[in-house]
């Protein structure tokens, strides 16, 4: 399995999956925006242009596919009520997925968002499954990938 590493984040990407980590260090961009660290991992080919939470990618998913985002918020968010959960989510249960938890509703898909703080860094883990009905069958691959996630 290839390993992605950038900005203190590392993850193993299963064979035949794709992934990327962009941004980092909250550097000020020329347009005044601050670029966060964003990790994408998917079980299908990722389009070169996609939004932080998968716009442009989730539309390409089949019923067996997975799309995952790890989005880092600024240090001021760490430990606030939204990010009060401590630790990296490692195991997600099928019952936690909801068709109404998607950034963009797509027929048949299901999603989950988990906000957490780890090592003083604030994150949102966002996972989209290609099929809500088959989520229990798809989920073991998600949990296997999450087991490899490391954050410095």
Rosetta blueprint (number, residue, H / E / L):
1 X L
2 X E
3 X E
4 X E
5 X E
6 X E
7 X L
8 X L
9 X E
10 X E
11 X E
12 X E
13 X E
14 X L
15 X L
16 X L
17 X L
18 X E
19 X E
20 X E
21 X E
22 X E
23 X L
24 X L
25 X L
26 X L
27 X L
28 X E
29 X L
30 X L
31 X L
32 X L
33 X L
34 X E
35 X L
36 X L
37 X L
38 X E
39 X E
40 X E
41 X E
42 X E
43 X L
44 X L
45 X L
46 X L
47 X L
48 X L
49 X L
50 X L
51 X L
52 X L
53 X L
54 X L
55 X L
56 X L
57 X L
58 X H
59 X H
60 X H
61 X L
62 X L
63 X L
64 X L
65 X L
66 X E
67 X E
68 X E
69 X E
70 X E
71 X E
72 X E
73 X E
74 X L
75 X H
76 X H
77 X H
78 X L
79 X L
80 X L
81 X H
82 X H
83 X H
84 X L
85 X L
86 X E
87 X L
88 X L
89 X L
90 X L
91 X L
92 X L
93 X L
94 X H
95 X H
96 X H
97 X L
98 X E
99 X L
100 X L
101 X L
102 X L
103 X L
104 X L
105 X L
106 X L
107 X L
108 X L
109 X L
110 X E
111 X E
112 X E
113 X E
114 X E
115 X E
116 X E
117 X E
118 X E
119 X L
120 X L
121 X E
122 X E
123 X E
124 X E
125 X E
126 X E
127 X E
128 X E
129 X E
130 X L
131 X L
132 X L
133 X L
134 X L
135 X H
136 X H
137 X H
138 X H
139 X H
140 X H
141 X H
142 X H
143 X H
144 X H
145 X H
146 X H
147 X L
148 X L
149 X L
150 X E
151 X E
152 X L
